[in-house]
Amino acid sequence: MNPILTILAMALVTYLPRLAGFALAGQRPSPFFLRFLRFIPITVFAALVVPALPGNAGELPIRLVAAAAASLTIWRFGNLWLGILTGMGLFWLLRLIT
């Protein structure tokens, strides 16, 4: 495939959703869509954490405990950043003492 054509196709795929966002800027999203958007941060968090759970050799139990603590914190308090801090803090603490 021609490199220029490839670059133009990539630009089109990149900028078309942005232009659609500008076209919808004055619209009010439906309640369903607003509920849908509430789940994006936790979904991205899970997508980043789950593939990294196995980690290095021997770290799986520590990582599972830290991930469980982070999940419970997020579930209980509804704060993603607090969950991340809890999970990372517990992970480094457990890693330090084991």
Stockholm file with secondary structure:
# STOCKHOLM 1.0

chainA/1-98         MNPILTILAMALVTYLPRLAGFALAGQRPSPFFLRFLRFIPITVFAALVVPALPGNAGELPIRLVAAAAASLTIWRFGNLWLGILTGMGLFWLLRLIT
#=GR chainA/1-98 SS CCHHHHHHHHHHHHHHHHHHHHHTTTSCCCHHHHHHHHTHHHHHHHHHHGGGSSCSTTCHHHHHHHHHHHHHHHHHHCCHHHHHHHHHHHHHHHHHHC
#=GC SS_cons        CCHHHHHHHHHHHHHHHHHHHHHTTTSCCCHHHHHHHHTHHHHHHHHHHGGGSSCSTTCHHHHHHHHHHHHHHHHHHCCHHHHHHHHHHHHHHHHHHC
//
